[in-house]
């Protein structure tokens, strides 16, 4: 893989955090773009539980949706082209 291809994959990867309006009164630390897909699955599952536990929180569903977007993107990349950590 060339440097340009690597850079393009990194550029195309969705951001780790969704766009947030306002301030959060808690810290959410999503995995990095180079974290394994298994780590992103755990994060998504944790966000799904957080949404269930705090249904009135408007920000948690945004993090859940972003994790799902990342997992959907990663599913489109052939295994030999993946730049993130292996599971």
Beta strands, then each sheet from edge to edge (+ up, - down):
end
